Amino acid sequence: MKLYFAPATCSLSPHIVLQELGLPYDLVRVDNRTKRTSEGGDFLSTNPKGYVAALVLDTGDVLTEGPAIVQYLADLKLYSGLAPANGTLERVRLQEWLNYITSEIHSGSSPLFNQDLPKTVRDLFTTKLSRRFDLIETGLATQDYLMGNHFTVADAYLFTVLGWMKGFGIDLGRWPRVAAYMRRVEVRPSVAAALEREAAVPPVA
Ligand SMILES: N[C@@H](CCC(=O)N[C@@H](CS)C(=O)NCC(=O)O)C(=O)O
């Protein structure tokens, strides 16, 4: 398999999952500005959507959309516990979280990357995000991870998008359980290994 990634973006989520599963993979870095890749190609020819993450399977099939990619990966090793079995209510609970993260937090924070965003608009997005974090803070009162007391692909995704908040001037310390959760996930060997492998791929020339 081959993961197309860009540093400090949402592609870190499937990357952490690949590491959790101990699956072999190659990494291809994408320059999101030029859409050129570290393979010397045009990323758009692999993923016409033009954004990471994209996972190219050994069959040549290309998977996109982070929530779909992480579920595909988890299902390759069901016993990993990274996702409950398909067809169960628990699996739908996982999908509920993945959808919440992608639509409410990922999409809800993407505009904040725009430095030119007027302060009033920035404040609106920040306030809405704060409410999303309140809900997670409440959920973490009785458990260590989103789905209970074990790590799932939803945690790989949440950790990834929450990692952007500092750069937006949002201090996760306002949500002490969320801050503790970040520290808990951060020390997983999969996270360090994914970050190390990404850092080892030089910028696209
Ligand atoms: N719906 C996609 C969104 C992916 C996405 O937002 N990718 C960002 C990085 S986090 C990106 O590559 N943006 C570059 C662009 O849109 O040109 C998913 O959930 O995977």
The ligand as an SDF file (V2000), in Angstrom:
LIG
                    3D

 20 19  0  0  0  0  0  0  0  0999 V2000
  -13.0130   15.1310    2.9590 N   0  0  0  0  0  0  0  0  0  0  0  0
  -11.6040   14.8760    3.0130 C   0  0  0  0  0  0  0  0  0  0  0  0
  -10.8990   16.1760    3.3080 C   0  0  0  0  0  0  0  0  0  0  0  0
   -9.4050   16.0140    3.2270 C   0  0  0  0  0  0  0  0  0  0  0  0
   -8.6910   17.3290    3.4930 C   0  0  0  0  0  0  0  0  0  0  0  0
   -9.2730   18.3090    3.9950 O   0  0  0  0  0  0  0  0  0  0  0  0
   -7.3910   17.3570    3.1680 N   0  0  0  0  0  0  0  0  0  0  0  0
   -6.6080   18.5540    3.3440 C   0  0  0  0  0  0  0  0  0  0  0  0
   -5.5300   18.3640    4.3890 C   0  0  0  0  0  0  0  0  0  0  0  0
   -6.2530   18.0930    5.9950 S   0  0  0  0  0  0  0  0  0  0  0  0
   -5.9110   18.8630    2.0270 C   0  0  0  0  0  0  0  0  0  0  0  0
   -5.1710   18.0470    1.5120 O   0  0  0  0  0  0  0  0  0  0  0  0
   -6.1810   20.0550    1.4790 N   0  0  0  0  0  0  0  0  0  0  0  0
   -5.5630   20.5090    0.2720 C   0  0  0  0  0  0  0  0  0  0  0  0
   -6.5320   21.0320   -0.7200 C   0  0  0  0  0  0  0  0  0  0  0  0
   -7.7570   20.9360   -0.4990 O   0  0  0  0  0  0  0  0  0  0  0  0
   -6.0650   21.5560   -1.7370 O   0  0  0  0  0  0  0  0  0  0  0  0
  -11.2660   13.7950    4.0450 C   0  0  0  0  0  0  0  0  0  0  0  0
  -11.9880   13.7440    5.0560 O   0  0  0  0  0  0  0  0  0  0  0  0
  -10.3200   13.0260    3.8470 O   0  0  0  0  0  0  0  0  0  0  0  0
  1  2  1  0
  2  3  1  0
  2 18  1  0
  3  4  1  0
  4  5  1  0
  5  6  2  0
  5  7  1  0
  7  8  1  0
  8  9  1  0
  8 11  1  0
  9 10  1  0
 11 12  2  0
 11 13  1  0
 13 14  1  0
 14 15  1  0
 15 16  2  0
 15 17  1  0
 18 19  2  0
 18 20  1  0
M  END
$$$$
